[in-house]
Amino acid sequence: MDPLRQSPSPSSSQASSPRTLSCEGLGYVGIEAVLDQLKIKAMKMGFEFNIMVVGQSGLGKSTMVNTLFKSKIWKSMMPGLRVPTPQTLQLHSVTHVIEENGVKLKLTVTDTPGFGDQINNDKCWDPILGYINEQYERYLQEEILITRQRRIPDTRVHCCIYFVPPTGHCLRPLDLEFLQRLCRAVNVVPVIARADSLTIEEREAFRHRIQDDLKTHSIEVYPQKCFDEDINDKILNSKIRERIPFAVVGADREHMVNGRCVLGRKTKWGIIEVENMAHCEFPLLRDLLIRSHLQDLKDITHNVHYENYRIVRLKESHALPRGPGWVNLAPAPPTAPGPAPTGTRASPGPAKVCRWAEDNSDEDF
């Protein structure tokens, strides 16, 4: 018998990597129906997406959110009414359920009025970072319970849109200080607000200055290079990184241009079409947030940012508050020295044991 065709021994077959077998020659099995099952289940459950908009007053944050989802997420004030500038930074959240072609999206938008509007902006970012960590803490408190909800409500911030004022110079010290802290806690997408106030040449020069500032101060905005999983992601994300920060214009009113109805801002020079790439880069921002990277934003929030927070908190597990449903476990009995079984933790502390229960919750699948 040819040694190259000799059937492998049981030990060698276990060590070999799994092979992909084709069943086309034997008839239809129906494995591809798994995709339909996942789609039906996802359509029933719906989706959640939480974003935060950060920037000074008057940069069009509320209008931009309305433009992104083509809905009245934030209601604009009546003409002639002036809202007094908040004395301190305040955070306001609003939640809507948006439906398109049978797909439901539970959208939560958090605004930060008063950010950077004061004379003394020392540590004005503390309430924002505190809010982001508070949502991580809520999720963690639900996650470590022995008896927990089947689906934990997700209020974590998946993306933060940072509005840079169109000064045309460079990032302010306030922007640099805040972005250095913010990028370690959440996915940050910077945009140049009210880009119609800059010429095309000024816009490109401003973009390159901002990119240089981000690189000089080691600020990694989304999408980060280290999270590119394959060559296709690398190619797409490289094109996105070349255009960040996006120069955007927001508008929630429609106008007639050459016989067609478009979203735009009317000026004495003409109509600025927000969905026209020759006028602004709003389509790139919309595609990034909704059409191509929405699920990736949620995955990185859970697997990276929340995981970093969870590790820090579990290292301080003795300080975790004992919420309802917490079970105090007795110390594990002493065992003979030897290799620990798969899935166990070295420390029998309550928080560690709770996490072990989660890791093995799907063991029977």
N, C-alpha and C positions, 0 to 999 in steps of 0.2 A: 504494500500500500504506500502511496506517496505520502511522505511525512508532512508535506504542506497541507494535505487534505485530511490528516488524521484528526478525529474528533477530540476536542479538548477534554481534559479530566475535570471532575467536579470542582476541584480546588481552583483550577485556572479559569473556569467559567465564572466563578464568583468574583474573581479579581478583575475580570474584563469589564470595560465600560458598557452600559446598556446600548443596544442597537435599535435603530428605527426600522421596523418591519412594515412593509406595505401590504394592505389587505385588498388592494384593488383587483388582483387576479382571482381572489376567492369569492368575490361578491361584496355587496354593500353592507356595512355594519351599522353605520349611523353615528360615528364618533363626532362628526361635524355638528350634530344636533346640540352638542354641549353649548355652542355659541348661542343658539336660539334660546336655550334654557337660561343662560346668564342674562341675555337681553330681556327676556320676559320678567325675570326676577328683579332686575334693575329698574325696569319701567314701573313695576308695582311699588317698589320702595322709594323711588325718586332719588335725587341727588342733593347734596348739601355743599355750599360754597360760601366761605366767609372771607371778605376782603376789608381792608382798612385803607383809608385815604388820609394822607398826612401832607400838610402844607399850610402856608400862610393864608389868611383870608383874602378873597378876591382873585384866586387863581383858577376858579372854575371847577372845583372838586365835585360839587353836587351835580353840576351840568354834565360833567364827564361821566359820572356813574349813570345818569339817565340816558346818555348817548350810547354807552356800552350795551345796555340791556334793552334799549328802546322802550323804556317804561318810566313812569313817574315814580322812581324810587324815592327821591327827595323832592318835596313840593317846594317850589320857589316862592319867595315872599312877594307880596303884592307890590306893584310899582309905587315908588314914593315912600315906602316904609323902610326905615333904616334900623338894622339890628345893632344894638350897642356891642362894642368889643368886649368879650368876656375878660373879667379881671384875672382869672386863672384859666389854665387849660381844662377844658371839659370834653368828655367823650360821650357821643350820642350814637346809639345803634338802632337800626331799623331792619325788620325782617319782612320779606315778601316771598310769596310762592309764585314763580313765573312758569308758565306752561307754553310750550311750543311743539306742535306736532305730536302731542301726547306725552312729551317728556317734561316732567316737573322738576324744577330746580328751586330748592329752598335757599334763597339768597339773603345773607346778612351783611349789611354794610355799616361800618363804624367810621364816623367822622370825628375829626379832632379840631373843632373850632377853638381858636385862641393860640394855636401853636405858633411860636415865633413872632407874635404880635406885640409883645411887651417890650419895654425898654431894657429890662433885666431878664434875659432868657436863660439864666443859670439853671441847669438841670431841669429844663422844661420838658425833657423827654422822659422823666421818671414816671409820670402817670401812664404814658403810652406803653412803656416796657412793663410796668406793673400790670396793666390790663392784659397784655399778651401772656405773661406768666400766670396770671390768675386763671385764664382759660385752660392752660396746661394743668394747673393744679386741680381744677374741677374734673378734668378728664382722668387724671391720676387717681383722685379719690374714688371715682366710680370703678376704675380698673382694678384696684387692689382689694375690693370687697370680695368675700367668699361667695355671697349670693348677689349677683349683679344683674343689671338689665341685659336683655338679649342684644340690644343695640344701644350702645352708649351714645347719648346726644353729643354731637361734635360741635362745640362752639369755638374751637381753636382757629386762630387767624391763619388762613392758608396763603394769603398774599397781601403785601402792603405796597400800595402805589404811592411813591414819594414824588411830590410835585416840586420841581425846581423853578424858582422865579426866572423869567427870561431877561436876566441882566446883561447877558452877552459877554461876561467877564470870566468868572470861574466859580467854583463852589465856595460858599461862605464858610467861615469857621464853624458856625452852628450846624450847617449841613454835614460837614466832615465829622464833627464830634458825634452827632446823632447816628449817622449811617454806620460808623464803626461799631456802635453798640447794637444797632437795629439788625444788621446783617447776621449777627450771631444768634438771633432769636427767631427770625422769621424770613420768609422769602421776600426780597425787596426788588421792585421794578421801578426805577427812576424814570420820570418823564419831564420834558421841558414844557411847562404850562404856557398857554396862550402864545403858541409859536407863531401866530399870525402877526405878532408885533415885531418879528425879526425878518429880515430879508433872507433869501436862500443862502447867500454867502455867510451872513452873520450866524445863521442857524448851524451850518456845518462847522464853522470855527468854534462856536460855543460847545458843540457836541464833542469835538476833539479835546478841548480844554477839560471838560468834565471827565472824559475817559482817562486823560492823563492824571487828573486829581485822584480818581478812584484807584488807579494802578499805583501811584506814588504812596498812597496811604493804606494799601493792601485791603481795600474794600471790595469784597466779592459780591456782586449783585446777581440776581437770577437772570439766566440759567448759569450755574457754576460749571466750570470745566471738569471738575472732579466727579460730577454726576452724569457725565455722558456715558451711556451704557454701551453703545455700539457705534459703528461708523456712520450710520444714518443719522443718529442723534447728534453726533459730533458735527456733521456737515450742516444740519439745520440750525443747531444752536450757535455755531460759529457765525452764520449769517445774521442771527439775531443779535449776538454780542457786538457785531460791527455797527449796528444801528442804534444800540442803547447809549444814551437815553433817547426814547422816541420823542419827536417833536409833534405834539398833539394840539388839536383844537376841538373843543366840545360845543355842541349845539343840539338843542332839543326842539327846534322848529323847522318846518319844511317850507321850501320855496320852489317856485317853478323856474327851471333853467332849461332853455331850448325844448320846451314842451314836456319835460319830465320833472317829477317831484323829487327833490333831494333834501337831505339834512344839511343845514349850513347856517352860517352867520352872515347877515346882510350888512354891508358897509357902503359908504358912498362910492367906493371903487368897484363894487361888485359883490358877488356871493362867494363866500369861502366854503367850499364843499368839504365836509369832514371825512367823507368816504372816498375822496379823490386823492390818490397818492401824489399827484402833482401839487396839491395844496398843503397836505399835512400827512403825518404817519399814523393817524388814528387806526386805519385798518390793520397795521402791524400789531398795535397794542391789543386790539380786539381778538385777532387770531391767536396771539400768545396766551391771553387769559382764558379764552373760551374754546376756541376751535381746535387747538393743537396741544396745549399744555395744562389744561385744567386738572386732569387727573394726576399729572406729574407733580403739580404744585401740592396737591393733597398728599401724595405719596412721600414727597420730601419732607413735608411738615410732620408727618407721622413717624417716618423712619429716621430722620436726622434731627430736626429741631426739638421735637417732643421727646425723642429718645435721649438726647443730651440732657434735657431737663429732668427726665425720669431717673437717669443714672445719678445725677447730683442729689435728688431728693431721696432715693433709696439708700444712698450712702449715709444719709442723715435719717435713716428709718426710725431711729429711736424718738425723733421729734415729730413724726407723722401723727396727726390727730386720729384717734380711734373713732371712726364714724359708725353709723348704724350698720349692723351686719358683720362687724369685725369679730373674729373669733380668736381668743388667746389660746395658742397651742402650747402644750407642755414641751419641755425640752426633749429632743429625740434621745432614745436609749443609746448607750454606748455600743459601738459595733467594732468588730475586729478590723484591724488595719488592712487596707486593700484598696483597689481602684474603685472609685465611686461610680455607681450605675449612671447610665446616660439619662440626662434630664434632671438630675438632682443638683442641689446647691450645696456649697461647702458650709455655709452658715445657716442654722435652723431658725433664724430670727423670723418674726411674724411677717414682715414685709417680703422677705425672700420666699417664704413658703407660699404666700399668696401669689406671688409671681410665678412660682413653679406650677401652681394649680392652673394658671392661665395658659402656660406654655403647653400643658398636656391636656387641655380641655377638648381637643379634637383628636385624641389618640385613637378613638374607635372608628374614625372616618375611613 
